[in-house]
Structure formats: structure tokens, C-alpha cells
Amino acid sequence: RDADDTLLGVVILTMTIFEIPMFYFEDNLMRALGHRGVLTLAHLTYAIRLVYYTAIPRSNGWLVLVVEPFHGVTYAAMWSASVRYGQMLAPKGKEATVQGLVSGTYTGLGMGLGSLWGGMLWDRFGP
């Protein structure tokens, strides 16, 4: 609510720019760390981002740009690893079904439960 339109635009631009190399080099990353390694890296990076967000003073929202480049790892690398891992585990002919389950679990179940839990925490502890 305190961010201006310019900051919001620059944040989206920064996030998107740093997704591109992650999608481009995801094959190398997958070979180096494996599916589970990339997923672990993505989750740890996401946790670091969230902790950093909580430390940003309201008076200087532009500090969010320090951590936004890590969106490439938390989004692009995570999805690349998830898609490949799901494809690897899927029975022959069921790859699309497994991808639907992966996506549905993340966007439906994960975001749904996260929003529910976040809302309960907000009601209990406030801003």
C-alpha cells in the first residue's frame, strides 16, 4: 500500500529479467544439482527472500530490489525442476496428468493453505 506504481513496475521488470537466465541455464543447473538439489535451493532462497522482506523499513521500499534478482531461482529454477521431476516420475502416457497435479498442488493446495494460514495469523497478530 505504500509502494508507488514506478516501484511496482521496476520490481516486475527485475523479477522477469532474472528469470530469463535461469530458464536458459536450467539444464546446466539440473545436471549440477539434480532435481531435488534445485528444489532445495529454491526453497532456501525463498525463505531468505521472505526474511529479507520483513526487514525492509516501510520508509524505503526500494530496498526490495536488492533481493528481487533471486526471484529467478525461486520461480524459474523451481518450476523447471518441478516440471522435469514430475515428467521423470510420470508413468508413460500420463505426463500431462502429472503436470496438472504438480501445478494444482502448488497453485491450488499450496497457495490456498498458505492464504488461509496467513489470514489466520493476520487476524490473530495484525499488521
Contacts in CASP RR format, 6 or more apart in sequence:
PFRMAT RR
TARGET T0000
AUTHOR 0000-0000-0000
METHOD contacts of the structure
MODEL  1
RDADDTLLGVVILTMTIFEIPMFYFEDNLMRALGHRGVLTLAHLTYAIRL
VYYTAIPRSNGWLVLVVEPFHGVTYAAMWSASVRYGQMLAPKGKEATVQG
LVSGTYTGLGMGLGSLWGGMLWDRFGP
2 58 0 8 1.000
2 61 0 8 1.000
3 11 0 8 1.000
3 61 0 8 1.000
7 61 0 8 1.000
7 62 0 8 1.000
7 64 0 8 1.000
10 65 0 8 1.000
11 64 0 8 1.000
11 65 0 8 1.000
11 68 0 8 1.000
14 65 0 8 1.000
14 68 0 8 1.000
14 69 0 8 1.000
14 71 0 8 1.000
15 68 0 8 1.000
15 71 0 8 1.000
15 72 0 8 1.000
15 75 0 8 1.000
18 68 0 8 1.000
18 69 0 8 1.000
18 70 0 8 1.000
18 71 0 8 1.000
18 72 0 8 1.000
18 76 0 8 1.000
19 71 0 8 1.000
19 72 0 8 1.000
19 75 0 8 1.000
19 76 0 8 1.000
20 76 0 8 1.000
21 72 0 8 1.000
22 29 0 8 1.000
22 72 0 8 1.000
22 73 0 8 1.000
22 75 0 8 1.000
22 76 0 8 1.000
22 77 0 8 1.000
22 80 0 8 1.000
23 76 0 8 1.000
23 80 0 8 1.000
26 38 0 8 1.000
26 76 0 8 1.000
26 77 0 8 1.000
26 80 0 8 1.000
26 81 0 8 1.000
29 38 0 8 1.000
29 77 0 8 1.000
29 80 0 8 1.000
30 38 0 8 1.000
30 80 0 8 1.000
30 81 0 8 1.000
30 84 0 8 1.000
33 41 0 8 1.000
34 81 0 8 1.000
35 81 0 8 1.000
35 84 0 8 1.000
35 85 0 8 1.000
35 88 0 8 1.000
36 85 0 8 1.000
37 81 0 8 1.000
38 77 0 8 1.000
38 78 0 8 1.000
38 80 0 8 1.000
38 81 0 8 1.000
39 78 0 8 1.000
39 81 0 8 1.000
39 82 0 8 1.000
39 85 0 8 1.000
41 73 0 8 1.000
41 77 0 8 1.000
42 73 0 8 1.000
42 74 0 8 1.000
42 77 0 8 1.000
42 78 0 8 1.000
42 81 0 8 1.000
43 78 0 8 1.000
45 70 0 8 1.000
45 73 0 8 1.000
45 74 0 8 1.000
46 74 0 8 1.000
46 78 0 8 1.000
48 67 0 8 1.000
48 70 0 8 1.000
49 67 0 8 1.000
49 70 0 8 1.000
49 71 0 8 1.000
49 74 0 8 1.000
52 66 0 8 1.000
52 67 0 8 1.000
53 64 0 8 1.000
53 67 0 8 1.000
56 63 0 8 1.000
56 64 0 8 1.000
57 63 0 8 1.000
82 102 0 8 1.000
82 106 0 8 1.000
83 99 0 8 1.000
83 102 0 8 1.000
86 95 0 8 1.000
86 98 0 8 1.000
86 99 0 8 1.000
86 102 0 8 1.000
87 95 0 8 1.000
87 98 0 8 1.000
87 99 0 8 1.000
89 98 0 8 1.000
90 97 0 8 1.000
90 98 0 8 1.000
90 99 0 8 1.000
END
